[in-house]
Amino acid sequence: MTRRLAEVAKKVGVSEATVSRVLNGKPGVSEATRESVLTALDVLGYERPTQLRGDRARLVGLVLPELRNPIFPAFAEVVAGALAQQGFTSLLCTRTLGGVSEADYVDLLLQQQVSGVVFAGGYYAQADAPHQHYELIQERKLPAVLVNAAVDHLGFPQVSSDDQVATEIAIGHLRALGHQRIGMVLGPRDHIPSRRKLAAFLATADADPELVEHAMFSLEGGHAAATKLVHRGVTGIVCASDTLALGAIRAARRAGLSVPEDVSVIGHDDSAMMNCTDPPLTTVRQPINAMGQAAVALLTALIERATVPPDELLFEPELIVRASTTRPRG
């Protein structure tokens, strides 16, 4: 007990007597100091006294990078529904350019005393992005689950679509149709799922590393990257998202080529309306229903203080063949 008092007092910069007054619920301590002492207890890994623990709100943060990509609203719907069945209300947090950051949302969620957080498409998937807010979550021992591949050693359970399988079935489909010059449009170079897809691509027979382009996840990014590949004579393009694939289709048409007769294009996600594009998009479907349900199951187990190892659960994606792929000319 004496050691605990000394460590907390040093952490906060107050006397041991002040820490003792806080722990015993005695008056004479400002609210700011009281909160600092309780936070220090959490950071140092000590349990709060029973009368000071309180209950976390039945709220769960759902942190997404955007809502323009249809896959994220679809995932949010699955997670929110699964949380509601467990008696939780989800708080949707969407990053905005030049506005509220992921770290800002983490601070807000901690202030709201949420029970846990589900992240999808967050900075954990970018090797060069800031990760301090994840360390803060670990310090506060807040239950959290990550969706899709993350940088190493963050220490959270993950639910991921298997990027290796996704790449293999997409490349295999184009090879079976007779394509030999196959290119890839991936996300940024530090994006971990894109790195996994790249590794799987380079492991396939006759893969040409010169036929790989990186881009931001946008229609414009896909257009710019695919334009370079079209000029290099590819007959098939595998993209890391449906949005990138739509950009690739536009690039082929701007070059005077037709899809799929001149260039076959494959997306990734099978987000909403991809069966209504022109042509309907062949894509690799992420099993978001199973992944969302698994993420919520892991999170609720953590909230209930069950032992959940920081492992990655891999879910197998499915190739959805539509009209944007066919045999190459000649």
C-alpha atoms as a printed R data frame, in Angstrom:
    type eleno elety resid chain resno       x       y       z
1   ATOM     1    CA   MET     A     1   0.000   0.000   0.000
2   ATOM     2    CA   THR     A     2   2.824   2.390   0.917
3   ATOM     3    CA   ARG     A     3   4.567   1.629  -2.384
4   ATOM     4    CA   ARG     A     4   1.375   2.278  -4.292
5   ATOM     5    CA   LEU     A     5   0.883   5.630  -2.566
6   ATOM     6    CA   ALA     A     6   4.457   6.648  -3.360
7   ATOM     7    CA   GLU     A     7   4.237   5.661  -7.037
8   ATOM     8    CA   VAL     A     8   0.924   7.430  -7.589
9   ATOM     9    CA   ALA     A     9   2.083  10.535  -5.723
10  ATOM    10    CA   LYS     A    10   5.233  10.709  -7.849
11  ATOM    11    CA   LYS     A    11   3.251  10.202 -11.053
12  ATOM    12    CA   VAL     A    12   0.814  13.024 -10.240
13  ATOM    13    CA   GLY     A    13   3.240  15.321  -8.444
14  ATOM    14    CA   VAL     A    14   1.333  15.502  -5.154
15  ATOM    15    CA   SER     A    15   1.950  14.271  -1.617
16  ATOM    16    CA   GLU     A    16   1.202  10.741  -0.438
17  ATOM    17    CA   ALA     A    17  -1.272  12.240   2.024
18  ATOM    18    CA   THR     A    18  -3.236  13.753  -0.873
19  ATOM    19    CA   VAL     A    19  -3.323  10.382  -2.663
20  ATOM    20    CA   SER     A    20  -4.522   8.747   0.558
21  ATOM    21    CA   ARG     A    21  -7.360  11.277   0.904
22  ATOM    22    CA   VAL     A    22  -8.497  10.529  -2.658
23  ATOM    23    CA   LEU     A    23  -8.399   6.748  -2.150
24  ATOM    24    CA   ASN     A    24 -10.376   7.001   1.074
25  ATOM    25    CA   GLY     A    25 -12.929   9.442  -0.338
26  ATOM    26    CA   LYS     A    26 -12.060  12.228   2.092
27  ATOM    27    CA   PRO     A    27 -12.714  15.933   1.338
28  ATOM    28    CA   GLY     A    28 -10.104  18.652   0.881
29  ATOM    29    CA   VAL     A    29  -8.931  17.616  -2.616
30  ATOM    30    CA   SER     A    30  -9.803  19.477  -5.807
31  ATOM    31    CA   GLU     A    31 -11.731  17.613  -8.523
32  ATOM    32    CA   ALA     A    32  -8.815  18.052 -10.955
33  ATOM    33    CA   THR     A    33  -6.369  16.471  -8.516
34  ATOM    34    CA   ARG     A    34  -8.812  13.686  -7.741
35  ATOM    35    CA   GLU     A    35  -9.164  12.831 -11.444
36  ATOM    36    CA   SER     A    36  -5.394  12.944 -11.893
37  ATOM    37    CA   VAL     A    37  -4.884  10.485  -9.032
38  ATOM    38    CA   LEU     A    38  -7.518   8.084 -10.384
39  ATOM    39    CA   THR     A    39  -6.046   8.280 -13.869
40  ATOM    40    CA   ALA     A    40  -2.585   7.563 -12.455
41  ATOM    41    CA   LEU     A    41  -3.983   4.454 -10.765
42  ATOM    42    CA   ASP     A    42  -5.281   3.254 -14.130
43  ATOM    43    CA   VAL     A    43  -2.019   4.020 -15.958
44  ATOM    44    CA   LEU     A    44   0.109   2.283 -13.315
45  ATOM    45    CA   GLY     A    45  -2.117  -0.789 -13.414
46  ATOM    46    CA   TYR     A    46  -3.594  -0.524  -9.915
47  ATOM    47    CA   GLU     A    47  -7.255  -1.244  -9.306
48  ATOM    48    CA   ARG     A    48  -9.325   1.642  -8.039
49  ATOM    49    CA   PRO     A    49 -10.978   1.211  -4.653
50  ATOM    50    CA   THR     A    50 -14.415  -0.354  -5.073
51  ATOM    51    CA   GLN     A    51 -16.280   2.819  -4.163
52  ATOM    52    CA   LEU     A    52 -14.351   4.782  -6.813
53  ATOM    53    CA   ARG     A    53 -14.600   2.429  -9.766
54  ATOM    54    CA   GLY     A    54 -17.982   3.402 -11.095
55  ATOM    55    CA   ASP     A    55 -19.516   1.736 -14.135
56  ATOM    56    CA   ARG     A    56 -18.516   2.399 -17.685
57  ATOM    57    CA   ALA     A    57 -21.308   3.560 -19.944
58  ATOM    58    CA   ARG     A    58 -22.971   0.949 -22.153
59  ATOM    59    CA   LEU     A    59 -21.465   2.747 -25.111
60  ATOM    60    CA   VAL     A    60 -18.980   1.465 -27.696
61  ATOM    61    CA   GLY     A    61 -17.018   3.693 -30.040
62  ATOM    62    CA   LEU     A    62 -16.953   2.691 -33.702
63  ATOM    63    CA   VAL     A    63 -14.106   4.578 -35.371
64  ATOM    64    CA   LEU     A    64 -14.084   4.664 -39.193
65  ATOM    65    CA   PRO     A    65 -11.892   6.565 -41.663
66  ATOM    66    CA   GLU     A    66 -14.760   7.716 -43.911
67  ATOM    67    CA   LEU     A    67 -18.306   7.019 -45.082
68  ATOM    68    CA   ARG     A    68 -17.849   7.714 -48.804
69  ATOM    69    CA   ASN     A    69 -16.536   4.195 -49.380
70  ATOM    70    CA   PRO     A    70 -19.710   2.047 -49.145
71  ATOM    71    CA   ILE     A    71 -17.892  -0.763 -47.345
72  ATOM    72    CA   PHE     A    72 -17.602   1.295 -44.147
73  ATOM    73    CA   PRO     A    73 -21.304   2.155 -43.716
74  ATOM    74    CA   ALA     A    74 -22.084  -1.503 -44.425
75  ATOM    75    CA   PHE     A    75 -19.642  -2.609 -41.748
76  ATOM    76    CA   ALA     A    76 -20.985  -0.020 -39.306
77  ATOM    77    CA   GLU     A    77 -24.494  -1.400 -39.796
78  ATOM    78    CA   VAL     A    78 -23.351  -4.936 -38.963
79  ATOM    79    CA   VAL     A    79 -21.402  -3.882 -35.864
80  ATOM    80    CA   ALA     A    80 -24.118  -1.543 -34.565
81  ATOM    81    CA   GLY     A    81 -26.725  -4.278 -34.903
82  ATOM    82    CA   ALA     A    82 -24.570  -6.854 -33.137
83  ATOM    83    CA   LEU     A    83 -23.786  -4.398 -30.334
84  ATOM    84    CA   ALA     A    84 -27.484  -3.571 -29.893
85  ATOM    85    CA   GLN     A    85 -28.213  -7.257 -29.402
86  ATOM    86    CA   GLN     A    86 -25.716  -7.206 -26.536
87  ATOM    87    CA   GLY     A    87 -27.289  -4.110 -24.985
88  ATOM    88    CA   PHE     A    88 -24.693  -1.600 -26.189
89  ATOM    89    CA   THR     A    89 -25.157   1.627 -28.134
90  ATOM    90    CA   SER     A    90 -22.545   2.471 -30.756
91  ATOM    91    CA   LEU     A    91 -21.021   5.928 -31.143
92  ATOM    92    CA   LEU     A    92 -19.997   6.473 -34.764
93  ATOM    93    CA   CYS     A    93 -16.742   8.426 -35.108
94  ATOM    94    CA   THR     A    94 -15.608   9.327 -38.625
95  ATOM    95    CA   ARG     A    95 -12.324  11.085 -39.351
96  ATOM    96    CA   THR     A    96 -12.572  14.271 -41.385
97  ATOM    97    CA   LEU     A    97  -9.869  15.914 -43.473
98  ATOM    98    CA   GLY     A    98  -8.470  18.829 -41.469
99  ATOM    99    CA   GLY     A    99 -11.007  18.169 -38.721
100 ATOM   100    CA   VAL     A   100 -11.420  15.628 -35.932
101 ATOM   101    CA   SER     A   101  -8.586  13.095 -35.955
102 ATOM   102    CA   GLU     A   102  -8.578   9.504 -34.767
103 ATOM   103    CA   ALA     A   103  -6.566  10.541 -31.698
104 ATOM   104    CA   ASP     A   104  -9.153  13.272 -30.942
105 ATOM   105    CA   TYR     A   105 -11.910  10.686 -31.050
106 ATOM   106    CA   VAL     A   106  -9.983   8.421 -28.688
107 ATOM   107    CA   ASP     A   107  -9.715  11.278 -26.176
108 ATOM   108    CA   LEU     A   108 -13.436  11.945 -26.537
109 ATOM   109    CA   LEU     A   109 -14.375   8.296 -26.087
110 ATOM   110    CA   LEU     A   110 -12.207   8.012 -22.986
111 ATOM   111    CA   GLN     A   111 -13.941  11.076 -21.544
112 ATOM   112    CA   GLN     A   112 -17.301   9.468 -22.249
113 ATOM   113    CA   GLN     A   113 -16.237   6.369 -20.294
114 ATOM   114    CA   VAL     A   114 -17.150   4.042 -23.162
115 ATOM   115    CA   SER     A   115 -17.004   0.319 -22.545
116 ATOM   116    CA   GLY     A   116 -14.842  -0.358 -25.596
117 ATOM   117    CA   VAL     A   117 -13.860   0.625 -29.132
118 ATOM   118    CA   VAL     A   118 -13.967  -1.067 -32.542
119 ATOM   119    CA   PHE     A   119 -11.581   0.388 -35.135
120 ATOM   120    CA   ALA     A   120 -11.916  -0.230 -38.870
121 ATOM   121    CA   GLY     A   121  -9.492   1.128 -41.456
122 ATOM   122    CA   GLY     A   122  -7.610   3.137 -38.834
123 ATOM   123    CA   TYR     A   123  -4.056   4.393 -38.488
124 ATOM   124    CA   TYR     A   124  -3.080   1.013 -37.035
125 ATOM   125    CA   ALA     A   125  -2.962  -0.220 -40.657
126 ATOM   126    CA   GLN     A   126  -0.391   2.424 -41.679
127 ATOM   127    CA   ALA     A   127   3.193   1.809 -40.636
128 ATOM   128    CA   ASP     A   128   4.188   5.489 -40.865
129 ATOM   129    CA   ALA     A   129   1.127   6.914 -39.075
130 ATOM   130    CA   PRO     A   130   1.047   8.038 -35.402
131 ATOM   131    CA   HIS     A   131   0.124   5.258 -32.988
132 ATOM   132    CA   GLN     A   132   0.353   6.968 -29.588
133 ATOM   133    CA   HIS     A   133  -3.424   6.974 -29.086
134 ATOM   134    CA   TYR     A   134  -3.441   3.168 -29.255
135 ATOM   135    CA   GLU     A   135  -0.828   3.112 -26.513
136 ATOM   136    CA   LEU     A   136  -3.111   5.370 -24.453
137 ATOM   137    CA   ILE     A   137  -5.956   2.879 -24.883
138 ATOM   138    CA   GLN     A   138  -3.691   0.114 -23.627
139 ATOM   139    CA   GLU     A   139  -2.597   2.213 -20.652
140 ATOM   140    CA   ARG     A   140  -6.228   2.818 -19.708
141 ATOM   141    CA   LYS     A   141  -6.994  -0.880 -20.230
142 ATOM   142    CA   LEU     A   142  -9.920  -0.014 -22.502
143 ATOM   143    CA   PRO     A   143 -11.170  -3.025 -24.506
144 ATOM   144    CA   ALA     A   144 -10.519  -2.543 -28.234
145 ATOM   145    CA   VAL     A   145 -10.649  -4.654 -31.399
146 ATOM   146    CA   LEU     A   146  -9.063  -3.860 -34.780
147 ATOM   147    CA   VAL     A   147 -10.597  -4.812 -38.121
148 ATOM   148    CA   ASN     A   148  -8.122  -5.845 -40.824
149 ATOM   149    CA   ALA     A   149  -4.343  -6.020 -40.739
150 ATOM   150    CA   ALA     A   150  -2.387  -3.846 -38.316
151 ATOM   151    CA   VAL     A   151   1.246  -2.968 -37.720
152 ATOM   152    CA   ASP     A   152   3.057  -5.393 -35.453
153 ATOM   153    CA   HIS     A   153   3.096  -5.309 -31.665
154 ATOM   154    CA   LEU     A   154   0.037  -3.133 -30.983
155 ATOM   155    CA   GLY     A   155  -1.311  -5.896 -28.802
156 ATOM   156    CA   PHE     A   156  -5.006  -5.812 -29.750
157 ATOM   157    CA   PRO     A   157  -7.116  -8.693 -31.054
158 ATOM   158    CA   GLN     A   158  -7.770  -8.390 -34.784
159 ATOM   159    CA   VAL     A   159 -10.417  -9.587 -37.215
160 ATOM   160    CA   SER     A   160  -9.114  -9.612 -40.781
161 ATOM   161    CA   SER     A   161  -9.963 -10.642 -44.300
162 ATOM   162    CA   ASP     A   162  -7.143 -12.831 -45.629
163 ATOM   163    CA   ASP     A   163  -5.227 -10.584 -48.052
164 ATOM   164    CA   GLN     A   164  -3.099 -13.439 -49.336
165 ATOM   165    CA   VAL     A   165  -6.125 -15.495 -50.325
166 ATOM   166    CA   ALA     A   166  -7.804 -12.418 -51.839
167 ATOM   167    CA   THR     A   167  -4.822 -11.817 -54.109
168 ATOM   168    CA   GLU     A   168  -4.383 -15.451 -55.051
169 ATOM   169    CA   ILE     A   169  -7.987 -15.953 -56.140
170 ATOM   170    CA   ALA     A   170  -8.027 -12.695 -58.121
171 ATOM   171    CA   ILE     A   171  -4.765 -13.481 -59.933
172 ATOM   172    CA   GLY     A   172  -5.855 -17.085 -60.401
173 ATOM   173    CA   HIS     A   173  -9.087 -15.942 -62.064
174 ATOM   174    CA   LEU     A   174  -7.218 -13.747 -64.556
175 ATOM   175    CA   ARG     A   175  -4.653 -16.470 -65.258
176 ATOM   176    CA   ALA     A   176  -7.437 -18.971 -65.920
177 ATOM   177    CA   LEU     A   177  -8.899 -16.549 -68.466
178 ATOM   178    CA   GLY     A   178  -5.552 -16.428 -70.250
179 ATOM   179    CA   HIS     A   179  -4.088 -13.122 -69.002
180 ATOM   180    CA   GLN     A   180  -0.298 -12.923 -68.713
181 ATOM   181    CA   ARG     A   181   0.443  -9.215 -68.161
182 ATOM   182    CA   ILE     A   182  -1.377  -8.574 -64.904
183 ATOM   183    CA   GLY     A   183  -0.911  -5.396 -62.880
184 ATOM   184    CA   MET     A   184  -1.924  -4.372 -59.364
185 ATOM   185    CA   VAL     A   185  -3.192  -1.076 -57.958
186 ATOM   186    CA   LEU     A   186  -2.580  -1.009 -54.206
187 ATOM   187    CA   GLY     A   187  -3.002   1.491 -51.402
188 ATOM   188    CA   PRO     A   188  -0.126   3.560 -49.949
189 ATOM   189    CA   ARG     A   189   3.234   1.843 -49.495
190 ATOM   190    CA   ASP     A   190   2.946   1.831 -45.684
191 ATOM   191    CA   HIS     A   191  -0.548   0.287 -45.770
192 ATOM   192    CA   ILE     A   192  -0.251  -3.157 -44.167
193 ATOM   193    CA   PRO     A   193  -3.088  -4.936 -46.081
194 ATOM   194    CA   SER     A   194  -1.598  -3.600 -49.334
195 ATOM   195    CA   ARG     A   195   1.826  -4.888 -48.317
196 ATOM   196    CA   ARG     A   196   0.312  -8.318 -47.750
197 ATOM   197    CA   LYS     A   197  -1.392  -8.237 -51.133
198 ATOM   198    CA   LEU     A   198   1.874  -7.186 -52.770
199 ATOM   199    CA   ALA     A   199   3.769 -10.060 -51.149
200 ATOM   200    CA   ALA     A   200   1.117 -12.524 -52.344
201 ATOM   201    CA   PHE     A   201   1.245 -11.077 -55.873
202 ATOM   202    CA   LEU     A   202   5.035 -11.298 -56.081
203 ATOM   203    CA   ALA     A   203   4.860 -14.922 -54.924
204 ATOM   204    CA   THR     A   204   2.693 -15.904 -57.899
205 ATOM   205    CA   ALA     A   205   4.206 -17.305 -61.090
206 ATOM   206    CA   ASP     A   206   5.421 -14.739 -63.647
207 ATOM   207    CA   ALA     A   207   4.552 -11.753 -61.426
208 ATOM   208    CA   ASP     A   208   6.241  -8.568 -62.649
209 ATOM   209    CA   PRO     A   209   7.084  -6.049 -59.875
210 ATOM   210    CA   GLU     A   210   7.164  -3.315 -62.546
211 ATOM   211    CA   LEU     A   211   3.405  -3.772 -62.944
212 ATOM   212    CA   VAL     A   212   2.546  -2.572 -59.409
213 ATOM   213    CA   GLU     A   213   1.350   0.952 -58.609
214 ATOM   214    CA   HIS     A   214   0.462   2.526 -55.259
215 ATOM   215    CA   ALA     A   215  -2.242   5.153 -54.796
216 ATOM   216    CA   MET     A   216  -4.495   6.784 -52.250
217 ATOM   217    CA   PHE     A   217  -7.801   4.976 -51.808
218 ATOM   218    CA   SER     A   218  -9.890   7.105 -54.145
219 ATOM   219    CA   LEU     A   219 -11.376   7.103 -57.632
220 ATOM   220    CA   GLU     A   220  -8.754   9.628 -58.705
221 ATOM   221    CA   GLY     A   221  -5.943   7.563 -57.205
222 ATOM   222    CA   GLY     A   222  -7.103   4.466 -59.056
223 ATOM   223    CA   HIS     A   223  -7.378   6.421 -62.290
224 ATOM   224    CA   ALA     A   224  -3.833   7.805 -62.057
225 ATOM   225    CA   ALA     A   225  -2.252   4.482 -61.079
226 ATOM   226    CA   ALA     A   226  -4.127   2.417 -63.669
227 ATOM   227    CA   THR     A   227  -3.248   4.891 -66.432
228 ATOM   228    CA   LYS     A   228   0.429   4.004 -65.913
229 ATOM   229    CA   LEU     A   229  -0.350   0.277 -66.037
230 ATOM   230    CA   VAL     A   230  -2.447   0.611 -69.181
231 ATOM   231    CA   HIS     A   231   0.461   2.373 -70.899
232 ATOM   232    CA   ARG     A   232   2.662  -0.589 -69.932
233 ATOM   233    CA   GLY     A   233   0.373  -2.954 -71.781
234 ATOM   234    CA   VAL     A   234  -1.403  -4.835 -69.013
235 ATOM   235    CA   THR     A   235  -4.512  -6.822 -69.962
236 ATOM   236    CA   GLY     A   236  -5.695  -7.354 -66.384
237 ATOM   237    CA   ILE     A   237  -5.660  -5.145 -63.267
238 ATOM   238    CA   VAL     A   238  -6.301  -6.277 -59.683
239 ATOM   239    CA   CYS     A   239  -7.188  -3.417 -57.313
240 ATOM   240    CA   ALA     A   240  -7.069  -3.186 -53.520
241 ATOM   241    CA   SER     A   241 -10.565  -1.660 -53.300
242 ATOM   242    CA   ASP     A   242 -13.685  -1.266 -55.411
243 ATOM   243    CA   THR     A   243 -13.164   2.498 -55.532
244 ATOM   244    CA   LEU     A   244  -9.688   2.000 -57.005
245 ATOM   245    CA   ALA     A   245 -11.181  -0.446 -59.511
246 ATOM   246    CA   LEU     A   246 -13.751   2.115 -60.692
247 ATOM   247    CA   GLY     A   247 -10.872   4.519 -61.228
248 ATOM   248    CA   ALA     A   248  -9.063   1.837 -63.232
249 ATOM   249    CA   ILE     A   249 -12.100   1.345 -65.480
250 ATOM   250    CA   ARG     A   250 -12.207   5.079 -66.113
251 ATOM   251    CA   ALA     A   251  -8.473   5.087 -66.921
252 ATOM   252    CA   ALA     A   252  -8.899   2.315 -69.487
253 ATOM   253    CA   ARG     A   253 -11.753   4.145 -71.187
254 ATOM   254    CA   ARG     A   254  -9.869   7.439 -71.219
255 ATOM   255    CA   ALA     A   255  -7.088   5.568 -73.029
256 ATOM   256    CA   GLY     A   256  -9.578   4.471 -75.708
257 ATOM   257    CA   LEU     A   257  -9.833   0.902 -74.408
258 ATOM   258    CA   SER     A   258 -12.889  -1.108 -73.426
259 ATOM   259    CA   VAL     A   259 -13.515  -3.061 -70.216
260 ATOM   260    CA   PRO     A   260 -13.359  -6.026 -70.216
261 ATOM   261    CA   GLU     A   261 -12.523  -6.640 -73.889
262 ATOM   262    CA   ASP     A   262  -9.167  -4.823 -73.742
263 ATOM   263    CA   VAL     A   263  -8.542  -4.644 -69.996
264 ATOM   264    CA   SER     A   264 -10.112  -6.819 -67.302
265 ATOM   265    CA   VAL     A   265 -10.509  -5.193 -63.864
266 ATOM   266    CA   ILE     A   266 -11.023  -6.779 -60.433
267 ATOM   267    CA   GLY     A   267 -11.918  -4.849 -57.265
268 ATOM   268    CA   HIS     A   268 -11.873  -5.713 -53.589
269 ATOM   269    CA   ASP     A   269 -14.640  -5.458 -50.950
270 ATOM   270    CA   ASP     A   270 -17.841  -6.054 -52.970
271 ATOM   271    CA   SER     A   271 -19.272  -2.851 -51.589
272 ATOM   272    CA   ALA     A   272 -22.821  -1.708 -52.354
273 ATOM   273    CA   MET     A   273 -23.911  -1.208 -55.974
274 ATOM   274    CA   MET     A   274 -20.896  -2.923 -57.559
275 ATOM   275    CA   ASN     A   275 -23.363  -5.165 -59.393
276 ATOM   276    CA   CYS     A   276 -24.882  -2.003 -60.926
277 ATOM   277    CA   THR     A   277 -21.743  -0.400 -62.359
278 ATOM   278    CA   ASP     A   278 -20.895  -0.369 -66.066
279 ATOM   279    CA   PRO     A   279 -19.789  -3.085 -66.439
280 ATOM   280    CA   PRO     A   280 -20.810  -4.842 -63.202
281 ATOM   281    CA   LEU     A   281 -17.584  -5.265 -61.250
282 ATOM   282    CA   THR     A   282 -15.820  -8.551 -60.644
283 ATOM   283    CA   THR     A   283 -14.508  -8.213 -57.093
284 ATOM   284    CA   VAL     A   284 -13.268 -10.044 -54.020
285 ATOM   285    CA   ARG     A   285 -15.918  -9.946 -51.311
286 ATOM   286    CA   GLN     A   286 -14.911  -9.301 -47.718
287 ATOM   287    CA   PRO     A   287 -17.107 -11.367 -45.364
288 ATOM   288    CA   ILE     A   288 -18.134  -8.269 -43.390
289 ATOM   289    CA   ASN     A   289 -21.097  -9.920 -41.663
290 ATOM   290    CA   ALA     A   290 -18.933 -12.664 -40.155
291 ATOM   291    CA   MET     A   291 -16.106 -10.234 -39.416
292 ATOM   292    CA   GLY     A   292 -18.400  -7.700 -37.751
293 ATOM   293    CA   GLN     A   293 -20.051 -10.347 -35.588
294 ATOM   294    CA   ALA     A   294 -16.635 -11.707 -34.587
295 ATOM   295    CA   ALA     A   295 -15.330  -8.236 -33.715
296 ATOM   296    CA   VAL     A   296 -18.294  -7.626 -31.407
297 ATOM   297    CA   ALA     A   297 -17.937 -11.072 -29.811
298 ATOM   298    CA   LEU     A   298 -14.270 -10.395 -29.052
299 ATOM   299    CA   LEU     A   299 -15.040  -6.942 -27.697
300 ATOM   300    CA   THR     A   300 -17.826  -8.100 -25.390
301 ATOM   301    CA   ALA     A   301 -15.550 -10.852 -24.089
302 ATOM   302    CA   LEU     A   302 -12.932  -8.222 -23.265
303 ATOM   303    CA   ILE     A   303 -15.544  -6.019 -21.602
304 ATOM   304    CA   GLU     A   304 -16.579  -8.967 -19.461
305 ATOM   305    CA   ARG     A   305 -12.916  -9.354 -18.458
306 ATOM   306    CA   ALA     A   306 -12.426 -12.656 -20.244
307 ATOM   307    CA   THR     A   307  -8.918 -13.538 -21.385
308 ATOM   308    CA   VAL     A   308  -8.683 -12.735 -25.090
309 ATOM   309    CA   PRO     A   309  -5.240 -13.195 -26.704
310 ATOM   310    CA   PRO     A   310  -4.062 -10.456 -29.099
311 ATOM   311    CA   ASP     A   311  -4.316 -12.794 -32.070
312 ATOM   312    CA   GLU     A   312  -5.546 -12.182 -35.613
313 ATOM   313    CA   LEU     A   313  -8.596 -14.093 -36.815
314 ATOM   314    CA   LEU     A   314  -8.414 -14.514 -40.592
315 ATOM   315    CA   PHE     A   315 -11.618 -14.791 -42.599
316 ATOM   316    CA   GLU     A   316 -11.566 -16.158 -46.142
317 ATOM   317    CA   PRO     A   317 -12.812 -13.789 -48.862
318 ATOM   318    CA   GLU     A   318 -14.822 -14.873 -51.914
319 ATOM   319    CA   LEU     A   319 -14.384 -14.058 -55.606
320 ATOM   320    CA   ILE     A   320 -17.562 -12.592 -57.120
321 ATOM   321    CA   VAL     A   321 -17.339 -12.890 -60.897
322 ATOM   322    CA   ARG     A   322 -19.277 -10.326 -62.921
323 ATOM   323    CA   ALA     A   323 -18.797  -8.638 -66.294
324 ATOM   324    CA   SER     A   324 -15.581  -6.637 -65.812
325 ATOM   325    CA   THR     A   325 -13.367  -9.652 -66.566
326 ATOM   326    CA   THR     A   326 -13.092 -11.826 -69.659
327 ATOM   327    CA   ARG     A   327 -10.492 -13.521 -71.855
328 ATOM   328    CA   PRO     A   328  -7.887 -11.197 -73.409
329 ATOM   329    CA   ARG     A   329  -8.107 -10.370 -77.095
330 ATOM   330    CA   GLY     A   330  -6.200 -12.562 -79.504
